[in-house]
Amino acid sequence: MKINVMTDILEANDRIAAVNSDVFNKNRNLVLNLMSSPGAGKTTLLEKTGEALKGKLRPGVIAGDIETSRDAERLQKYKLPVVQLTTGSACHLDANMIASALPHIDLKEIDILIIENVGNLVCPAEFKLGEDYKIMMLSVTEGDEKPLKYPLMFRESSLLLINKIDLLKYTNFNLKEAKTNARRVNPDLDIIDISCTTGEGISDWMAWLNQHYQKKFGAKTRA
Amino acid sequence: MGLKRVHEMAIARNIVNIAVAAAEKEGAKRITKVNVVAGELRGIIPAQLIFSFGLMSENTIASGAYLDLEIMAVMGKCKKCGETFVVRDYRYACSRCQSEDIQTLSGTELRVKDIEVE
């Protein structure tokens, strides 16, 4: 006997993501799901973002790390509210892990919540967490063909940060080619070149954050 | 990254849960086949999914079931001229008028279509 099912395989995850999203909206959080390969510079970006946002929008972080709490320790130095999720051997965060982290973070004290996903270009793209936007970080020490190898992740992202551009001259990374490839997969993708080391592009990243916060909530009214 | 915990594993676990729930609702004793549809953009490695499904279905009524995976191509529809076409090599442009203003029709689906039971 054949039974018609037609059920979305990630439905259970998507349902929890929708609940997370409601919680974020109630607390007026702009939520970003930050994804990249390992070593692209996600944690350094968060450090720089915490500094640059000081006195403006209040940041918070949920960090997914495979075995250690090293990332959280790095970020605590910057007095950023951080919740560390140790994911064990899991290769991605899912909506349920985020739901379990929420009681440990005071969302009312946060304007921009950045979820640092596990360093991986395949799995994280599959699982919605309740975010407003997915952000992808690619560093110039990786290949410029990455967008064509991992299309789903680039397709689902709203912003691509190309990091470590201060190292461009030491690599054979073709910036123009990388952007062409990324826009081929996702013509609507915003792209910002940055260097978390020299600070280049950080002001553009801040402008993007401000613009998208205002798009969601209007001008910031609370301090 | 643990080799055993790839996204196929999480997906396989969900497939087993969905299939078993649907079979039990109909009072079935055993699942013999599960038909899954996955969009090309999902980047599913069939062998990996089938292997994961075998592991996750152990000790359930889906144990030993055949997993059939249908991969759906990425299809686009041009918003300008209405042409429907297959998106090849991630070129999201109309194959007739080259417009980039297109709507994606398929390629990201991921669902259990139906199951066969005894």
HADDOCK unambig.tbl for C-alpha pairs under 7 A between the chains (distance, minus, plus):
assign (segid A and resid 1 and name CA) (segid B and resid 116 and name CA) 5.53 0.50 0.50
assign (segid A and resid 1 and name CA) (segid B and resid 117 and name CA) 5.32 0.50 0.50
assign (segid A and resid 1 and name CA) (segid B and resid 118 and name CA) 6.33 0.50 0.50
assign (segid A and resid 2 and name CA) (segid B and resid 114 and name CA) 6.86 0.50 0.50
assign (segid A and resid 2 and name CA) (segid B and resid 115 and name CA) 5.71 0.50 0.50
assign (segid A and resid 2 and name CA) (segid B and resid 116 and name CA) 4.37 0.50 0.50
assign (segid A and resid 2 and name CA) (segid B and resid 117 and name CA) 6.28 0.50 0.50
assign (segid A and resid 3 and name CA) (segid B and resid 114 and name CA) 5.51 0.50 0.50
assign (segid A and resid 3 and name CA) (segid B and resid 115 and name CA) 5.27 0.50 0.50
assign (segid A and resid 3 and name CA) (segid B and resid 116 and name CA) 6.17 0.50 0.50
assign (segid A and resid 4 and name CA) (segid B and resid 113 and name CA) 6.54 0.50 0.50
assign (segid A and resid 4 and name CA) (segid B and resid 114 and name CA) 4.42 0.50 0.50
assign (segid A and resid 4 and name CA) (segid B and resid 115 and name CA) 6.66 0.50 0.50
assign (segid A and resid 5 and name CA) (segid B and resid 22 and name CA) 6.80 0.50 0.50
assign (segid A and resid 5 and name CA) (segid B and resid 112 and name CA) 6.22 0.50 0.50
assign (segid A and resid 5 and name CA) (segid B and resid 113 and name CA) 5.41 0.50 0.50
assign (segid A and resid 5 and name CA) (segid B and resid 114 and name CA) 4.69 0.50 0.50
assign (segid A and resid 6 and name CA) (segid B and resid 111 and name CA) 6.26 0.50 0.50
assign (segid A and resid 6 and name CA) (segid B and resid 112 and name CA) 5.43 0.50 0.50
assign (segid A and resid 6 and name CA) (segid B and resid 113 and name CA) 4.45 0.50 0.50
assign (segid A and resid 6 and name CA) (segid B and resid 114 and name CA) 6.40 0.50 0.50
assign (segid A and resid 7 and name CA) (segid B and resid 111 and name CA) 5.41 0.50 0.50
assign (segid A and resid 7 and name CA) (segid B and resid 112 and name CA) 5.40 0.50 0.50
assign (segid A and resid 7 and name CA) (segid B and resid 113 and name CA) 6.87 0.50 0.50
assign (segid A and resid 8 and name CA) (segid B and resid 110 and name CA) 5.99 0.50 0.50
assign (segid A and resid 8 and name CA) (segid B and resid 111 and name CA) 4.23 0.50 0.50
assign (segid A and resid 8 and name CA) (segid B and resid 112 and name CA) 6.49 0.50 0.50
assign (segid A and resid 9 and name CA) (segid B and resid 11 and name CA) 6.77 0.50 0.50
assign (segid A and resid 9 and name CA) (segid B and resid 14 and name CA) 5.91 0.50 0.50
assign (segid A and resid 9 and name CA) (segid B and resid 15 and name CA) 6.11 0.50 0.50
assign (segid A and resid 9 and name CA) (segid B and resid 110 and name CA) 5.86 0.50 0.50
assign (segid A and resid 9 and name CA) (segid B and resid 111 and name CA) 4.82 0.50 0.50
assign (segid A and resid 9 and name CA) (segid B and resid 112 and name CA) 6.41 0.50 0.50
assign (segid A and resid 89 and name CA) (segid B and resid 1 and name CA) 5.86 0.50 0.50
assign (segid A and resid 89 and name CA) (segid B and resid 2 and name CA) 4.91 0.50 0.50
assign (segid A and resid 89 and name CA) (segid B and resid 5 and name CA) 6.38 0.50 0.50
assign (segid A and resid 90 and name CA) (segid B and resid 5 and name CA) 5.54 0.50 0.50
assign (segid A and resid 91 and name CA) (segid B and resid 1 and name CA) 6.24 0.50 0.50
assign (segid A and resid 91 and name CA) (segid B and resid 5 and name CA) 6.40 0.50 0.50
assign (segid A and resid 91 and name CA) (segid B and resid 6 and name CA) 6.19 0.50 0.50
assign (segid A and resid 123 and name CA) (segid B and resid 7 and name CA) 5.14 0.50 0.50
assign (segid A and resid 151 and name CA) (segid B and resid 41 and name CA) 6.78 0.50 0.50
assign (segid A and resid 152 and name CA) (segid B and resid 41 and name CA) 5.47 0.50 0.50
assign (segid A and resid 152 and name CA) (segid B and resid 42 and name CA) 6.54 0.50 0.50
assign (segid A and resid 184 and name CA) (segid B and resid 90 and name CA) 6.32 0.50 0.50
assign (segid A and resid 184 and name CA) (segid B and resid 91 and name CA) 5.68 0.50 0.50
assign (segid A and resid 184 and name CA) (segid B and resid 92 and name CA) 6.40 0.50 0.50
assign (segid A and resid 185 and name CA) (segid B and resid 90 and name CA) 5.27 0.50 0.50
assign (segid A and resid 185 and name CA) (segid B and resid 91 and name CA) 6.68 0.50 0.50
assign (segid A and resid 185 and name CA) (segid B and resid 92 and name CA) 6.70 0.50 0.50
